[in-house]
Structure formats: C-alpha cells, structure tokens
C-alpha cells in the first residue's frame, strides 16, 4: 500500500518522501536557482539568523544593519553573543559612511521592520550596491519581507536580490506554519551554515517537512494582498472612530502606546497616570481578550516587537466572524473607555493584568 505523505510525520521517513518537493518549493518561494542556491529549514526564524551569523561574524567584528526603523533583536542579540559590534544605520547615507570609515564584516538588511514600515525597492537595491562596492557580505532578515516585498510592493523575491544569504519565517503572511525558519542563499554558504546549525541543534525536525511542503504548496501572493486589503479596512474604521492618532502602513494598522495612554488619560479627566504606555496597551489587550474574545499578539505566548496596539494581515474570515471592521473598532474604543475608568486605581489595573482569578 503506498504511503500517504500527508500523514507521515516521522524524522526518518518524511525526508525520503518529500525532500525533493520541499527543495523545489523552497527555492521557488525565495526566488532561488538550483544551480546557485540551496535552502535549509531551522527551528525558528531567529535560529536561522543565529546560525547564519555564527558563520559570518567573528568576535570583535562590526555588523551594520539597515531597516525602515530599527533592526530586530533577533539580529542584534546574536551579534552581541558572538562578540561582535552592531551599528544600526539610520539610512543609506549613514550606511555608506559606516562602510567607508569602519571595518565591517556583514550588512544585515530588513525589508519589513518590526514596526511594519517597509524599505522601498530603490533603497534595497542601493544598499546591496553599497555592500558589494565595499566587499561586504549581505544577510537579509526577511521574516515578513520575503512575501510582503514581492506580493504587496512588487519587489524581487529574496534570492533574486544580489545577496549572500537570507531567511524568512513560515507561520504568517500567507504561509500557514509551522513556526520554522527558511534560510536560503549561496550553496557553499548554506552548506557551512547547515553544519553549524546541526552542531548546535538549530535545525528543524525532519518530521515537520511535510507540513512545510503543505504550507508552501498552498501559498499564493493574492492571499497576501487580500490580507493587506482587509487590514486596510480596519485602519479606515479605526481612524473614523479614534482619529488621527491611528497610524497605518500598507500592511498594518497601529495605535501607538503613548497615544493610547493619552486617550485614556484625557477621557478620565486625570492629569497623570500611574502606568506607563506599555501597561496601557497591555490593559486594552486584556480587556479585548476578556470582553470580546480577541486574542492579540500580547497573549499569544511571545511578547510583541513594539509597545503599540498592532493589527496586521487580518484575515477576512476572522474579521467577518467578529462582525466587521466597524464593530472591532468600536470594541477597541470601548476598551479605552474602560481603561480610562481604571486608570486611577492601581489595584484594579494590577488585578486586571495579573490576577488569574479575574472573571
């Protein structure tokens, strides 16, 4: 009886059944070529970045990052752990200045920042030109950019850029998991990274290969554009409800924590609040969870990358099930009202955030 590859999740058997399909799908997803590039699955996007930098960064070397806002800790922390020095360039001019005046071992590009601002294709291409001019290898932290860049901004796929290696996550932006890191790059460099990843246990379990094949097989750029468009409808509804404090990018909408706290203070009639902006966001997120069943990133097991109340890549199905963008905007507005009533009572806020017996 032939094996059903969809049902075989086994470390020994799965690679034999799906590795060829996985390699082809992964290269296609990243825009790679079989004669130049190779791919590797690791247990997280952060593990992919760490494994790459274990090969590319030596103690005492300098790494420079370029992103639309700031470089993710998944890049800066490995550099520090490896004994390197990280410099976050504020733009192309500073990138060129650092490359021309300092001994740099690696340039790290981020197309879609943790703030969900995006680098233009012109800036991406100019940054790669600068790195090549100074003979510095290029690593791309393309967690979301690997899909958002091509699907929303009509940019090249990751390995169609003039880079050495890059990686993306597989749990969002049109892919459906599992939460693994997909790394791709020059075949010789990926081989070195593979060796280091296996030395330190950073590789993905082979039993998960069929799930990755399924995720990449179902991926469509049209789905990413649909998610971005759905999020835009929420941005419009929030702006109608809360005003100009709402900020948006082509793929996200957010209420900065400072603005959220200011709204709550104004509605309360108070002059000061006994909490900081992060706590205001946490309180609103908890109220959304308690009263409306909205599970935000604040309660998804890992802390978010910013203090803002952030919504991104909303699925039409989820928004419709809630009742539409206007209903969600009104729910958020109601939670800010509730925060304004609690803001002068530290004990009530503490109970809201920390008391597991709170109904």
C-alpha positions as CSV (number, residue, x, y, z in Angstrom):
1,X,0.0,0.0,0.0
2,X,1.5,3.4,-0.9
3,X,2.2,5.7,1.9
4,X,0.1,8.8,2.3
5,X,2.7,11.5,2.5
6,X,0.2,13.9,4.2
7,X,0.0,11.5,7.1
8,X,3.7,10.6,7.6
9,X,5.3,12.9,10.2
10,X,8.4,10.9,11.1
11,X,12.0,12.1,11.4
12,X,13.3,9.1,9.4
13,X,10.7,8.6,6.8
14,X,9.5,12.2,6.0
15,X,12.7,13.4,4.3
16,X,12.7,10.4,1.9
17,X,9.2,11.2,0.9
18,X,9.2,14.9,0.5
19,X,12.7,16.4,0.5
20,X,12.8,16.9,-3.3
21,X,9.4,18.6,-3.3
22,X,10.5,20.7,-0.3
23,X,13.7,21.8,-2.0
24,X,11.9,22.9,-5.2
25,X,9.1,24.7,-3.4
26,X,11.5,26.5,-1.0
27,X,13.7,27.7,-3.9
28,X,10.7,28.9,-5.8
29,X,9.3,30.7,-2.7
30,X,12.6,32.6,-2.2
31,X,13.3,33.1,-5.9
32,X,16.4,30.9,-5.9
33,X,18.1,28.9,-8.7
34,X,19.1,25.3,-8.2
35,X,22.5,25.8,-9.8
36,X,23.4,28.7,-7.4
37,X,21.3,28.4,-4.3
38,X,20.4,26.0,-1.6
39,X,17.9,26.1,1.3
40,X,17.8,25.0,4.9
41,X,15.0,24.7,7.5
42,X,15.7,25.7,11.0
43,X,13.6,25.6,14.2
44,X,12.8,29.3,14.1
45,X,13.5,32.4,12.0
46,X,15.7,33.6,14.9
47,X,17.6,30.3,14.8
48,X,18.2,30.8,11.0
49,X,19.6,34.3,11.7
50,X,21.7,33.0,14.5
51,X,23.1,30.1,12.5
52,X,24.0,32.4,9.6
53,X,25.8,34.8,11.9
54,X,27.7,32.0,13.5
55,X,29.4,31.6,10.1
56,X,29.5,35.2,9.0
57,X,30.5,37.0,12.2
58,X,33.7,36.6,14.3
59,X,34.5,38.1,17.7
60,X,35.4,41.8,17.5
61,X,33.9,42.3,14.0
62,X,31.4,45.0,13.2
63,X,27.9,44.4,11.7
64,X,25.8,47.2,10.3
65,X,22.1,47.0,9.9
66,X,19.6,48.9,7.6
67,X,15.9,48.8,8.1
68,X,13.0,51.2,7.7
69,X,13.0,51.8,11.5
70,X,15.3,49.6,13.7
71,X,16.8,46.2,13.4
72,X,15.1,43.3,15.3
73,X,16.7,41.9,18.4
74,X,16.8,38.5,16.6
75,X,19.8,40.1,14.8
76,X,21.3,42.4,17.4
77,X,21.4,39.8,20.2
78,X,23.3,37.1,18.3
79,X,25.8,39.7,17.2
80,X,26.4,40.6,20.8
81,X,26.5,37.0,21.9
82,X,29.1,36.3,19.2
83,X,31.3,39.1,20.5
84,X,30.6,41.5,17.6
85,X,29.6,45.1,17.5
86,X,26.3,46.1,15.9
87,X,25.6,49.5,14.3
88,X,22.1,50.4,13.2
89,X,22.3,52.8,10.2
90,X,19.6,55.4,10.1
91,X,19.6,55.5,6.3
92,X,21.6,55.0,3.2
93,X,23.9,57.9,3.9
94,X,24.9,56.5,7.2
95,X,25.2,53.0,5.8
96,X,27.7,54.4,3.2
97,X,29.5,56.4,5.9
98,X,29.9,53.3,8.2
99,X,31.0,51.1,5.3
100,X,33.6,53.7,4.2
101,X,35.1,54.5,7.6
102,X,34.9,51.3,9.5
103,X,35.9,47.7,9.0
104,X,32.5,46.0,8.5
105,X,32.1,42.2,8.2
106,X,28.4,42.0,7.4
107,X,25.5,44.1,6.3
108,X,22.0,43.0,7.5
109,X,19.1,44.3,5.5
110,X,15.5,44.2,6.8
111,X,12.8,45.0,4.2
112,X,9.8,44.8,6.6
113,X,10.7,46.1,10.0
114,X,9.2,45.1,13.4
115,X,7.4,48.4,13.2
116,X,5.9,47.2,9.9
117,X,7.4,50.1,7.9
118,X,8.9,49.0,4.6
119,X,12.1,49.7,2.7
120,X,11.5,50.8,-0.9
121,X,13.0,48.6,-3.7
122,X,15.2,51.6,-4.6
123,X,16.7,51.6,-1.1
124,X,17.1,47.8,-1.0
125,X,19.0,47.9,-4.4
126,X,21.1,50.8,-3.3
127,X,22.0,49.1,-0.1
128,X,23.1,45.9,-1.9
129,X,25.2,48.0,-4.3
130,X,26.9,49.7,-1.4
131,X,27.7,46.5,0.3
132,X,29.1,45.0,-2.9
133,X,31.2,48.1,-3.6
134,X,32.9,47.6,-0.2
135,X,33.1,43.8,-0.5
136,X,30.9,43.1,2.5
137,X,28.6,40.0,2.6
138,X,24.8,40.6,2.8
139,X,22.4,38.9,5.1
140,X,18.6,39.6,4.7
141,X,16.3,39.4,7.7
142,X,13.2,38.8,5.5
143,X,10.8,37.5,8.2
144,X,7.8,39.1,6.5
145,X,9.6,40.9,3.7
146,X,10.1,37.7,1.7
147,X,6.4,37.7,0.9
148,X,5.3,41.3,1.5
149,X,8.0,42.6,-0.7
150,X,7.0,40.7,-3.9
151,X,3.3,40.4,-3.2
152,X,2.4,43.9,-2.0
153,X,5.3,46.1,-3.2
154,X,6.1,44.3,-6.4
155,X,9.7,43.9,-5.3
156,X,12.0,41.0,-6.3
157,X,11.9,37.8,-4.3
158,X,14.6,37.4,-1.7
159,X,17.2,35.4,-3.7
160,X,16.5,37.5,-6.8
161,X,18.3,40.3,-5.0
162,X,22.1,40.4,-5.0
163,X,22.6,38.9,-1.6
164,X,24.6,36.1,0.0
165,X,22.0,34.6,2.4
166,X,18.7,35.4,3.9
167,X,15.8,33.9,5.9
168,X,12.1,34.1,6.5
169,X,9.5,32.7,8.8
170,X,6.8,30.3,7.7
171,X,4.0,31.0,10.1
172,X,2.3,34.1,8.7
173,X,1.9,36.5,5.7
174,X,0.2,33.9,3.5
175,X,2.0,30.8,4.8
176,X,0.3,28.7,7.4
177,X,3.1,27.3,9.5
178,X,4.7,25.5,11.2
179,X,6.7,28.3,13.0
180,X,10.1,27.5,11.3
181,X,12.8,29.5,9.7
182,X,13.5,29.0,6.0
183,X,17.0,30.0,5.0
184,X,18.3,30.3,1.5
185,X,21.5,31.6,-0.2
186,X,24.7,30.7,-2.0
187,X,25.1,26.9,-2.0
188,X,28.5,27.0,-0.5
189,X,27.5,29.3,2.3
190,X,24.3,27.4,3.1
191,X,26.5,24.2,3.4
192,X,28.6,25.9,6.1
193,X,25.5,27.2,7.9
194,X,23.9,23.7,7.8
195,X,27.0,22.2,9.5
196,X,26.9,24.9,12.2
197,X,23.1,24.6,12.7
198,X,23.4,20.8,13.2
199,X,26.3,21.2,15.7
200,X,24.1,23.4,17.9
201,X,20.7,21.8,17.4
202,X,19.2,24.7,15.5
203,X,17.9,22.6,12.6
204,X,14.2,21.9,12.1
205,X,12.9,18.4,12.9
206,X,12.6,16.4,9.6
207,X,9.2,15.1,10.7
208,X,7.9,18.7,10.0
209,X,9.0,18.7,6.3
210,X,5.5,17.5,5.1
211,X,3.9,20.4,6.9
212,X,6.2,22.8,5.2
213,X,5.5,21.3,1.8
214,X,1.8,21.8,2.5
215,X,2.3,25.4,3.6
216,X,4.4,26.4,0.6
217,X,2.2,24.5,-1.8
218,X,-0.9,26.5,-0.7
219,X,0.9,29.8,-0.7
220,X,-0.5,32.5,-3.1
221,X,0.6,36.1,-3.5
222,X,-3.1,37.0,-4.0
223,X,-3.8,35.9,-0.4
224,X,-1.2,38.3,1.0
225,X,-2.8,41.1,-0.9
226,X,-6.2,40.1,0.4
227,X,-4.8,40.2,4.0
228,X,-3.3,43.6,3.4
229,X,-6.6,44.9,2.0
230,X,-8.6,43.5,4.8
231,X,-6.3,45.2,7.4
232,X,-6.8,48.5,5.5
233,X,-10.5,48.3,6.1
234,X,-9.8,48.1,9.8
235,X,-7.4,51.0,9.6
236,X,-10.2,53.1,8.0
237,X,-12.7,52.1,10.7
238,X,-10.2,52.8,13.5
239,X,-9.4,56.2,12.0
240,X,-13.1,57.1,11.8
241,X,-13.5,56.1,15.5
242,X,-10.3,57.2,17.1
243,X,-9.0,59.9,14.8
244,X,-5.5,60.8,13.5
245,X,-3.7,59.0,16.4
246,X,-4.2,55.8,14.3
247,X,-1.2,55.0,12.2
248,X,-1.0,52.6,9.2
249,X,1.4,51.2,6.7
250,X,0.4,49.2,3.5
251,X,0.2,46.1,5.7
252,X,-0.6,47.1,9.2
253,X,-2.5,49.5,11.5
254,X,-1.5,50.5,15.0
255,X,-2.3,52.8,17.9
256,X,1.0,53.8,19.5
257,X,1.1,53.1,23.2
258,X,1.8,56.7,24.0
259,X,-1.3,57.8,22.1
260,X,-3.4,55.1,23.6
261,X,-2.4,56.2,27.1
262,X,-3.0,59.9,26.3
263,X,-6.5,59.0,25.1
264,X,-7.3,57.1,28.3
265,X,-6.0,60.0,30.5
266,X,-8.0,62.6,28.5
267,X,-11.2,60.5,28.9
268,X,-10.6,60.1,32.6
269,X,-10.1,63.8,33.2
270,X,-6.9,63.0,35.1
271,X,-3.6,64.9,34.7
272,X,-1.2,62.0,35.2
273,X,-1.5,58.2,35.2
274,X,0.2,55.7,37.5
275,X,1.1,53.5,34.5
276,X,3.4,53.7,31.5
277,X,2.4,53.3,27.8
278,X,3.3,49.6,27.7
279,X,0.9,48.9,30.5
280,X,-1.8,50.9,28.8
281,X,-1.5,48.7,25.7
282,X,-1.4,45.5,27.9
283,X,-4.6,46.7,29.7
284,X,-6.5,47.3,26.5
285,X,-5.3,44.0,25.1
286,X,-6.5,42.2,28.2
287,X,-9.9,43.9,28.1
288,X,-10.3,42.9,24.4
289,X,-9.5,39.3,25.4
290,X,-11.8,39.3,28.4
291,X,-14.8,41.1,27.0
292,X,-14.6,40.3,23.3
293,X,-12.5,37.1,22.9
294,X,-9.9,38.9,20.8
295,X,-6.5,37.1,21.2
296,X,-3.8,39.6,20.2
297,X,-0.1,39.0,20.0
298,X,0.2,40.2,23.6
299,X,-1.3,36.9,24.7
300,X,0.0,34.6,22.0
301,X,2.9,33.2,24.0
302,X,5.6,35.7,22.9
303,X,5.9,39.4,23.5
304,X,5.2,41.7,20.5
305,X,8.0,43.7,18.9
306,X,6.5,47.1,19.8
307,X,4.5,48.7,22.5
308,X,1.7,49.7,20.1
309,X,-1.7,48.0,19.8
310,X,-1.0,46.5,16.5
311,X,-3.1,44.7,13.9
312,X,-1.6,43.2,10.8
313,X,-2.6,40.9,7.9
314,X,-6.1,40.5,9.2
315,X,-7.9,37.6,7.6
316,X,-11.3,38.5,6.0
317,X,-12.8,35.3,7.6
318,X,-11.7,36.4,11.1
319,X,-13.0,40.0,10.7
320,X,-16.3,38.8,9.3
321,X,-16.7,36.4,12.2
322,X,-16.2,39.2,14.6
323,X,-18.8,41.3,12.8
324,X,-16.7,43.6,10.6
325,X,-14.1,46.3,11.0
326,X,-16.5,48.9,12.4
327,X,-17.6,46.5,15.2
328,X,-13.9,45.8,16.1
329,X,-13.1,49.5,16.1
330,X,-16.0,50.1,18.5
331,X,-14.8,47.3,20.7
332,X,-11.3,48.9,20.9
333,X,-12.9,52.3,21.7
334,X,-14.9,50.7,24.4
335,X,-11.8,49.1,26.0
336,X,-10.1,52.5,26.0
337,X,-13.2,53.9,27.8
338,X,-12.8,51.1,30.4
339,X,-9.1,51.8,30.8
340,X,-10.0,55.5,31.5
341,X,-12.2,54.3,34.4
342,X,-9.5,52.1,35.8
343,X,-6.5,54.4,35.2
344,X,-6.6,56.0,38.7
345,X,-6.9,52.7,40.5
346,X,-3.5,50.8,40.5
347,X,-5.0,47.9,42.4
348,X,-7.8,47.4,39.8
349,X,-5.2,47.6,37.0
350,X,-3.0,45.1,38.8
351,X,-5.9,42.7,39.2
352,X,-6.8,43.1,35.5
353,X,-3.3,42.3,34.3
354,X,-2.0,39.8,36.9
355,X,-4.9,38.2,38.9
356,X,-5.7,34.9,37.3
357,X,-9.0,34.8,39.2
358,X,-10.3,37.9,37.4
359,X,-13.5,36.9,35.6
